[in-house]
Amino acid sequence: MSTTASTTDTMLPESLTEKQARILSFLRDRADTQTYFKSRLVADELDMSAKEVGANMGAVQEAATDVDIEKWGYSSGTTWMVTA
């Protein structure tokens, strides 16, 4: 039995739910090339609702140590500023 975990697994806090981990991975993967993320667009990419993304962002913000996540704007839905 191997004790080696994948890089993605070791970088995700264990306290996150599956949805929260997916959101964090999505943001981390794109933070170098994109700064602003609308909840509805993240939701579309991850097959979630914008409400689900918004409801889980608090936990994602607290768990993320390598990216900063800040609620940025509300016009046409919530926008999040993510910096690596």
N, CA, C and O atoms as a GROMACS GRO file, in nm:
protein
  336
    1MET      N    1   0.083  -0.118   0.000
    1MET     CA    2   0.000   0.000   0.000
    1MET      C    3   0.088   0.124   0.000
    1MET      O    4   0.178   0.136   0.083
    2SER      N    5   0.063   0.215  -0.090
    2SER     CA    6   0.143   0.336  -0.103
    2SER      C    7   0.097   0.442  -0.005
    2SER      O    8  -0.023   0.458   0.019
    3THR      N    9   0.192   0.514   0.053
    3THR     CA   10   0.159   0.623   0.145
    3THR      C   11   0.176   0.759   0.079
    3THR      O   12   0.164   0.862   0.146
    4THR      N   13   0.203   0.760  -0.049
    4THR     CA   14   0.222   0.885  -0.121
    4THR      C   15   0.087   0.942  -0.164
    4THR      O   16   0.009   0.874  -0.231
    5ALA      N   17   0.062   1.066  -0.125
    5ALA     CA   18  -0.062   1.134  -0.165
    5ALA      C   19  -0.033   1.222  -0.286
    5ALA      O   20   0.081   1.264  -0.308
    6SER      N   21  -0.135   1.248  -0.362
    6SER     CA   22  -0.115   1.336  -0.476
    6SER      C   23  -0.090   1.477  -0.428
    6SER      O   24  -0.128   1.512  -0.316
    7THR      N   25  -0.026   1.559  -0.511
    7THR     CA   26   0.005   1.697  -0.477
    7THR      C   27  -0.121   1.775  -0.445
    7THR      O   28  -0.123   1.854  -0.351
    8THR      N   29  -0.226   1.755  -0.522
    8THR     CA   30  -0.352   1.826  -0.499
    8THR      C   31  -0.409   1.792  -0.363
    8THR      O   32  -0.456   1.881  -0.292
    9ASP      N   33  -0.406   1.665  -0.325
    9ASP     CA   34  -0.461   1.624  -0.196
    9ASP      C   35  -0.384   1.684  -0.080
    9ASP      O   36  -0.445   1.723   0.020
   10THR      N   37  -0.252   1.693  -0.090
   10THR     CA   38  -0.172   1.744   0.020
   10THR      C   39  -0.185   1.895   0.034
   10THR      O   40  -0.155   1.949   0.140
   11MET      N   41  -0.229   1.964  -0.069
   11MET     CA   42  -0.240   2.108  -0.064
   11MET      C   43  -0.378   2.154  -0.018
   11MET      O   44  -0.397   2.274   0.006
   12LEU      N   45  -0.473   2.064  -0.006
   12LEU     CA   46  -0.609   2.101   0.033
   12LEU      C   47  -0.629   2.070   0.181
   12LEU      O   48  -0.605   1.958   0.225
   13PRO      N   49  -0.674   2.170   0.258
   13PRO     CA   50  -0.700   2.145   0.399
   13PRO      C   51  -0.807   2.037   0.418
   13PRO      O   52  -0.904   2.033   0.343
   14GLU      N   53  -0.788   1.952   0.515
   14GLU     CA   54  -0.881   1.842   0.539
   14GLU      C   55  -1.017   1.889   0.588
   14GLU      O   56  -1.115   1.816   0.578
   15SER      N   57  -1.024   2.012   0.640
   15SER     CA   58  -1.149   2.062   0.695
   15SER      C   59  -1.250   2.105   0.588
   15SER      O   60  -1.366   2.131   0.620
   16LEU      N   61  -1.207   2.112   0.463
   16LEU     CA   62  -1.296   2.155   0.355
   16LEU      C   63  -1.386   2.041   0.307
   16LEU      O   64  -1.345   1.925   0.304
   17THR      N   65  -1.507   2.077   0.270
   17THR     CA   66  -1.596   1.980   0.207
   17THR      C   67  -1.549   1.958   0.064
   17THR      O   68  -1.459   2.028   0.016
   18GLU      N   69  -1.609   1.862  -0.003
   18GLU     CA   70  -1.572   1.834  -0.142
   18GLU      C   71  -1.598   1.956  -0.231
   18GLU      O   72  -1.515   1.989  -0.315
   19LYS      N   73  -1.711   2.023  -0.213
   19LYS     CA   74  -1.743   2.142  -0.293
   19LYS      C   75  -1.643   2.254  -0.266
   19LYS      O   76  -1.597   2.319  -0.360
   20GLN      N   77  -1.610   2.276  -0.140
   20GLN     CA   78  -1.515   2.381  -0.104
   20GLN      C   79  -1.377   2.352  -0.162
   20GLN      O   80  -1.309   2.443  -0.210
   21ALA      N   81  -1.337   2.227  -0.158
   21ALA     CA   82  -1.207   2.188  -0.214
   21ALA      C   83  -1.205   2.209  -0.364
   21ALA      O   84  -1.104   2.252  -0.419
   22ARG      N   85  -1.316   2.181  -0.432
   22ARG     CA   86  -1.323   2.203  -0.577
   22ARG      C   87  -1.314   2.352  -0.609
   22ARG      O   88  -1.245   2.390  -0.704
   23ILE      N   89  -1.381   2.435  -0.531
   23ILE     CA   90  -1.375   2.580  -0.554
   23ILE      C   91  -1.232   2.630  -0.532
   23ILE      O   92  -1.180   2.705  -0.615
   24LEU      N   93  -1.168   2.589  -0.423
   24LEU     CA   94  -1.032   2.632  -0.395
   24LEU      C   95  -0.935   2.588  -0.504
   24LEU      O   96  -0.851   2.666  -0.547
   25SER      N   97  -0.947   2.464  -0.548
   25SER     CA   98  -0.860   2.415  -0.657
   25SER      C   99  -0.880   2.497  -0.784
   25SER      O  100  -0.784   2.532  -0.852
   26PHE      N  101  -1.006   2.526  -0.816
   26PHE     CA  102  -1.038   2.605  -0.934
   26PHE      C  103  -0.972   2.743  -0.926
   26PHE      O  104  -0.911   2.788  -1.022
   27LEU      N  105  -0.985   2.809  -0.812
   27LEU     CA  106  -0.927   2.942  -0.795
   27LEU      C  107  -0.776   2.938  -0.799
   27LEU      O  108  -0.713   3.023  -0.861
   28ARG      N  109  -0.716   2.840  -0.732
   28ARG     CA  110  -0.570   2.827  -0.733
   28ARG      C  111  -0.516   2.806  -0.874
   28ARG      O  112  -0.415   2.865  -0.913
   29ASP      N  113  -0.584   2.722  -0.950
   29ASP     CA  114  -0.538   2.691  -1.086
   29ASP      C  115  -0.538   2.812  -1.177
   29ASP      O  116  -0.460   2.818  -1.272
   30ARG      N  117  -0.625   2.908  -1.149
   30ARG     CA  118  -0.641   3.023  -1.238
   30ARG      C  119  -0.590   3.155  -1.181
   30ARG      O  120  -0.590   3.256  -1.252
   31ALA      N  121  -0.548   3.158  -1.056
   31ALA     CA  122  -0.509   3.283  -0.989
   31ALA      C  123  -0.389   3.351  -1.054
   31ALA      O  124  -0.375   3.473  -1.044
   32ASP      N  125  -0.304   3.276  -1.120
   32ASP     CA  126  -0.186   3.336  -1.185
   32ASP      C  127  -0.223   3.412  -1.312
   32ASP      O  128  -0.152   3.504  -1.352
   33THR      N  129  -0.333   3.376  -1.375
   33THR     CA  130  -0.370   3.438  -1.502
   33THR      C  131  -0.498   3.519  -1.496
   33THR      O  132  -0.530   3.592  -1.591
   34GLN      N  133  -0.571   3.508  -1.387
   34GLN     CA  134  -0.698   3.578  -1.374
   34GLN      C  135  -0.709   3.630  -1.231
   34GLN      O  136  -0.669   3.562  -1.137
   35THR      N  137  -0.764   3.752  -1.213
   35THR     CA  138  -0.773   3.811  -1.081
   35THR      C  139  -0.916   3.812  -1.028
   35THR      O  140  -0.938   3.789  -0.909
   36TYR      N  141  -1.013   3.838  -1.114
   36TYR     CA  142  -1.152   3.853  -1.070
   36TYR      C  143  -1.236   3.735  -1.118
   36TYR      O  144  -1.228   3.693  -1.233
   37PHE      N  145  -1.318   3.684  -1.027
   37PHE     CA  146  -1.402   3.568  -1.056
   37PHE      C  147  -1.545   3.598  -1.013
   37PHE      O  148  -1.569   3.633  -0.897
   38LYS      N  149  -1.639   3.584  -1.104
   38LYS     CA  150  -1.781   3.598  -1.069
   38LYS      C  151  -1.832   3.463  -1.019
   38LYS      O  152  -1.800   3.358  -1.075
   39SER      N  153  -1.912   3.468  -0.913
   39SER     CA  154  -1.965   3.344  -0.855
   39SER      C  155  -2.039   3.261  -0.959
   39SER      O  156  -2.025   3.139  -0.963
   40ARG      N  157  -2.117   3.326  -1.044
   40ARG     CA  158  -2.197   3.250  -1.141
   40ARG      C  159  -2.108   3.182  -1.246
   40ARG      O  160  -2.142   3.074  -1.295
   41LEU      N  161  -1.995   3.243  -1.280
   41LEU     CA  162  -1.905   3.181  -1.378
   41LEU      C  163  -1.827   3.065  -1.316
   41LEU      O  164  -1.804   2.963  -1.382
   42VAL      N  165  -1.787   3.081  -1.190
   42VAL     CA  166  -1.723   2.970  -1.119
   42VAL      C  167  -1.823   2.855  -1.108
   42VAL      O  168  -1.788   2.738  -1.130
   43ALA      N  169  -1.946   2.889  -1.074
   43ALA     CA  170  -2.051   2.788  -1.061
   43ALA      C  171  -2.073   2.712  -1.191
   43ALA      O  172  -2.087   2.590  -1.191
   44ASP      N  173  -2.075   2.784  -1.302
   44ASP     CA  174  -2.093   2.719  -1.432
   44ASP      C  175  -1.980   2.620  -1.460
   44ASP      O  176  -2.004   2.510  -1.510
   45GLU      N  177  -1.858   2.659  -1.428
   45GLU     CA  178  -1.743   2.571  -1.453
   45GLU      C  179  -1.744   2.447  -1.364
   45GLU      O  180  -1.697   2.340  -1.405
   46LEU      N  181  -1.797   2.461  -1.244
   46LEU     CA  182  -1.792   2.351  -1.147
   46LEU      C  183  -1.925   2.278  -1.131
   46LEU      O  184  -1.941   2.195  -1.041
   47ASP      N  185  -2.020   2.309  -1.218
   47ASP     CA  186  -2.151   2.245  -1.214
   47ASP      C  187  -2.218   2.263  -1.076
   47ASP      O  188  -2.266   2.167  -1.016
   48MET      N  189  -2.217   2.388  -1.029
   48MET     CA  190  -2.282   2.427  -0.904
   48MET      C  191  -2.370   2.548  -0.934
   48MET      O  192  -2.371   2.598  -1.046
   49SER      N  193  -2.442   2.593  -0.833
   49SER     CA  194  -2.516   2.718  -0.846
   49SER      C  195  -2.431   2.831  -0.789
   49SER      O  196  -2.341   2.807  -0.708
   50ALA      N  197  -2.459   2.953  -0.832
   50ALA     CA  198  -2.386   3.069  -0.779
   50ALA      C  199  -2.407   3.080  -0.628
   50ALA      O  200  -2.317   3.122  -0.555
   51LYS      N  201  -2.525   3.042  -0.583
   51LYS     CA  202  -2.555   3.045  -0.440
   51LYS      C  203  -2.466   2.947  -0.364
   51LYS      O  204  -2.418   2.978  -0.254
   52GLU      N  205  -2.443   2.829  -0.420
   52GLU     CA  206  -2.355   2.730  -0.357
   52GLU      C  207  -2.212   2.784  -0.347
   52GLU      O  208  -2.146   2.768  -0.244
   53VAL      N  209  -2.166   2.847  -0.454
   53VAL     CA  210  -2.030   2.903  -0.453
   53VAL      C  211  -2.020   3.009  -0.344
   53VAL      O  212  -1.928   3.006  -0.262
   54GLY      N  213  -2.115   3.103  -0.342
   54GLY     CA  214  -2.112   3.209  -0.243
   54GLY      C  215  -2.121   3.158  -0.101
   54GLY      O  216  -2.053   3.209  -0.012
   55ALA      N  217  -2.203   3.057  -0.078
   55ALA     CA  218  -2.221   3.001   0.055
   55ALA      C  219  -2.095   2.931   0.106
   55ALA      O  220  -2.074   2.921   0.226
   56ASN      N  221  -2.013   2.882   0.015
   56ASN     CA  222  -1.892   2.809   0.053
   56ASN      C  223  -1.766   2.894   0.055
   56ASN      O  224  -1.662   2.849   0.102
   57MET      N  225  -1.774   3.015   0.004
   57MET     CA  226  -1.654   3.098  -0.007
   57MET      C  227  -1.595   3.138   0.128
   57MET      O  228  -1.474   3.156   0.138
   58GLY      N  229  -1.676   3.153   0.230
   58GLY     CA  230  -1.623   3.187   0.363
   58GLY      C  231  -1.524   3.082   0.412
   58GLY      O  232  -1.415   3.116   0.458
   59ALA      N  233  -1.562   2.958   0.401
   59ALA     CA  234  -1.473   2.848   0.443
   59ALA      C  235  -1.350   2.841   0.354
   59ALA      O  236  -1.240   2.813   0.402
   60VAL      N  237  -1.368   2.866   0.225
   60VAL     CA  238  -1.256   2.864   0.131
   60VAL      C  239  -1.158   2.978   0.166
   60VAL      O  240  -1.036   2.957   0.166
   61GLN      N  241  -1.211   3.097   0.195
   61GLN     CA  242  -1.126   3.210   0.233
   61GLN      C  243  -1.042   3.177   0.356
   61GLN      O  244  -0.922   3.206   0.359
   62GLU      N  245  -1.103   3.116   0.456
   62GLU     CA  246  -1.033   3.082   0.580
   62GLU      C  247  -0.927   2.974   0.559
   62GLU      O  248  -0.822   2.978   0.622
   63ALA      N  249  -0.954   2.880   0.472
   63ALA     CA  250  -0.864   2.766   0.451
   63ALA      C  251  -0.748   2.798   0.357
   63ALA      O  252  -0.642   2.736   0.367
   64ALA      N  253  -0.768   2.893   0.267
   64ALA     CA  254  -0.665   2.924   0.167
   64ALA      C  255  -0.548   2.996   0.232
   64ALA      O  256  -0.565   3.103   0.291
   65THR      N  257  -0.430   2.938   0.221
   65THR     CA  258  -0.310   3.003   0.275
   65THR      C  259  -0.219   3.057   0.166
   65THR      O  260  -0.134   3.142   0.192
   66ASP      N  261  -0.237   3.008   0.045
   66ASP     CA  262  -0.148   3.048  -0.064
   66ASP      C  263  -0.214   3.146  -0.160
   66ASP      O  264  -0.147   3.197  -0.250
   67VAL      N  265  -0.342   3.173  -0.144
   67VAL     CA  266  -0.412   3.274  -0.224
   67VAL      C  267  -0.497   3.359  -0.130
   67VAL      O  268  -0.550   3.311  -0.030
   68ASP      N  269  -0.508   3.487  -0.165
   68ASP     CA  270  -0.596   3.577  -0.090
   68ASP      C  271  -0.726   3.591  -0.167
   68ASP      O  272  -0.725   3.614  -0.288
   69ILE      N  273  -0.837   3.577  -0.098
   69ILE     CA  274  -0.969   3.585  -0.160
   69ILE      C  275  -1.046   3.694  -0.088
   69ILE      O  276  -1.062   3.692   0.034
   70GLU      N  277  -1.095   3.790  -0.166
   70GLU     CA  278  -1.167   3.903  -0.110
   70GLU      C  279  -1.294   3.929  -0.190
   70GLU      O  280  -1.292   3.932  -0.313
   71LYS      N  281  -1.405   3.948  -0.118
   71LYS     CA  282  -1.529   3.983  -0.186
   71LYS      C  283  -1.509   4.122  -0.244
   71LYS      O  284  -1.471   4.214  -0.173
   72TRP      N  285  -1.535   4.137  -0.374
   72TRP     CA  286  -1.496   4.258  -0.443
   72TRP      C  287  -1.614   4.341  -0.491
   72TRP      O  288  -1.615   4.462  -0.470
   73GLY      N  289  -1.712   4.283  -0.553
   73GLY     CA  290  -1.821   4.361  -0.608
   73GLY      C  291  -1.950   4.283  -0.614
   73GLY      O  292  -1.952   4.161  -0.601
   74TYR      N  293  -2.061   4.357  -0.633
   74TYR     CA  294  -2.193   4.294  -0.632
   74TYR      C  295  -2.274   4.319  -0.759
   74TYR      O  296  -2.380   4.259  -0.775
   75SER      N  297  -2.227   4.403  -0.848
   75SER     CA  298  -2.307   4.429  -0.968
   75SER      C  299  -2.310   4.304  -1.055
   75SER      O  300  -2.206   4.244  -1.082
   76SER      N  301  -2.427   4.266  -1.097
   76SER     CA  302  -2.446   4.145  -1.178
   76SER      C  303  -2.394   4.021  -1.106
   76SER      O  304  -2.341   3.930  -1.170
   77GLY      N  305  -2.409   4.016  -0.976
   77GLY     CA  306  -2.364   3.902  -0.898
   77GLY      C  307  -2.235   3.932  -0.824
   77GLY      O  308  -2.170   4.033  -0.851
   78THR      N  309  -2.199   3.846  -0.733
   78THR     CA  310  -2.081   3.867  -0.651
   78THR      C  311  -1.955   3.837  -0.730
   78THR      O  312  -1.947   3.737  -0.802
   79THR      N  313  -1.856   3.925  -0.717
   79THR     CA  314  -1.726   3.907  -0.779
   79THR      C  315  -1.624   3.890  -0.667
   79THR      O  316  -1.632   3.957  -0.564
   80TRP      N  317  -1.530   3.800  -0.688
   80TRP     CA  318  -1.424   3.774  -0.590
   80TRP      C  319  -1.290   3.810  -0.652
   80TRP      O  320  -1.263   3.774  -0.766
   81MET      N  321  -1.207   3.882  -0.576
   81MET     CA  322  -1.071   3.913  -0.619
   81MET      C  323  -0.979   3.809  -0.557
   81MET      O  324  -0.978   3.791  -0.435
   82VAL      N  325  -0.904   3.742  -0.640
   82VAL     CA  326  -0.815   3.634  -0.594
   82VAL      C  327  -0.673   3.668  -0.638
   82VAL      O  328  -0.646   3.689  -0.757
   83THR      N  329  -0.582   3.673  -0.542
   83THR     CA  330  -0.441   3.700  -0.573
   83THR      C  331  -0.355   3.590  -0.514
   83THR      O  332  -0.377   3.543  -0.402
   84ALA      N  333  -0.256   3.549  -0.592
   84ALA     CA  334  -0.167   3.441  -0.548
   84ALA      C  335  -0.046   3.498  -0.479
   84ALA      O  336   0.041   3.423  -0.435
   0.00000   0.00000   0.00000
